[in-house]
Amino acid sequence: MPNILIAGELHPSGLEIIKQNPKYSIDYLKEVSNENFLPYLKNADALIIRTQTLKKNHIEKAKRLKIVSRHGVGYDNVDYQELKKRNIPLTIVGDVNSTSVSEHTMMLIISVFKKIILADFSTRNSLWNYRNNYEPRELYGKNLLIIGFGRIGKKLGKLAKAFGMNIHVYDPYIQNKFDEYEIRHFQNLTTALCNADCISLNLPKVDKPIITKENSQYLKHGVVIINTARGELIEEKVLKDGIQEGIISGVGLDVFDSEPVEKNHFLFKYKQVIFTPHQAGLSQEAAQRMSIKSINNILDYYDGSLDSSLIVNGVKI
């Protein structure tokens, strides 16, 4: 009987599927750490992993391991090359959270432009005259630069277009051809930055930051920056300096260089910044889809019906 180790809390809908299947045994760790995680690896034939790191030394302890199913679409926390050496497929859940992330990104754009946090604080504290500061800005006619035009970026573009924003795109991996709505595609990042009233980062992990101290000099005065992708995509000092100098008028962050965020994070003191705890892809609906798909990837593997397009480390099955 294959043993499935579930490392991290899953939506009940996925758990129900596996609990009703008598062909498998389960070890379920809602709260995961290296201390409580490692002892279970030696008995695991299959592993579902959320945010827990899976390094080479972990994989070496998992002598029976045959498949790893990532609860999500990113796999920065997994040594996928080591898995490949042992011919262990690493799977992801596919397009299950692009709607959730694009909606969350649009929410941050609106919230930053409209100063929602400050408005809420002022209302709760009877600071009614805050309204006379005329701080909110309109989205209509503003240039939104989407860096990374995959599933999330495309859905964000549709949402922003509905608000009358001009959609600009920088993504060197796509062709300059769009059929869905009017888009201006930039081949040069510097030119794209110069024209952007708002920048949204919607791309996977890269080797070096996209927005750096060097190219931040090209940021348009009053720009808003939103990051729901990876913390490492922008140098945090750029945000601090940009806010202090008035170049950056607002920021929305769902991801950070180090998570969880430390209690005294240097950006907490700036009222121009809105934070969320890396939850853009964790809507109720997306959590349910991720849970079900991460479970089904393992069941499909054992049934011989696993979708090969969901295997990300090049293992052939």
Secondary structure, 3 states (H helix, E strand, C coil): CCEEEEECCCCHHHHHHHHCCCCCEEEEECCCCHHHHHHHHCCCCEEEECCCCECHHHHHHCCCCCEEEECCCCCCCECHHHHHHCCCCEECCCCCCHHHHHHHHHHHHHHHHCCHHHHHHHHHCCCHHHHHHCCCCCCCCCEEEEECCCHHHHHHHHHHHHCCCEEEEECCCCCCCCCCCCEEEECCHHHHHHHCCEEEECCCCCCCCCECCCHHHHCCCCEEEEECCCHHHECHHHHHHHHHHCCEEEEEECCCCCCCCCCCCCCCCCCCEEECCCCCCCCHHHHHHHHHHHHHHHHHHHHCCCCHHHECCCCCC
